[in-house]
Amino acid sequence: MTETPGDRLKQAREKAGIPSARAAALKHGWPVSTYASHENGQTPEIPHAAARKYAKAFKVTAAWLTHAEGDMHPAIAKDRLEKLLKSIPPDIQPEAIQYLEFLASRRKK
């Protein structure tokens, strides 16, 4: 069976630690019936504006959510990563990089 946008929306919600579609809608101020219809597939295509707000709330990409394009989670911009590394003392940078790689590998699962 092919994964649908609703399946990916549910997966993103669950990874965000929200137990139900109703809880997600209430937490974010979305109409419960609208959100539930997007997640349960009653509305097969999630409108672009809704996909963007769901993606932002669940920290995933809208392209992945709607079309399974790219990675589930947005990549950290290279300049932000470089800034982060500069803020870490040089003597612990190797361990910090190792830890970031570990976290990235867990996100892909």
Summary of the structure (lengths in Angstrom):
residues: 109
radius of gyration: 16.7
end to end distance: 19.4
largest distance: 53.6
contacts: 268
relative contact order: 0.12
helix: 65%
strand: 0%
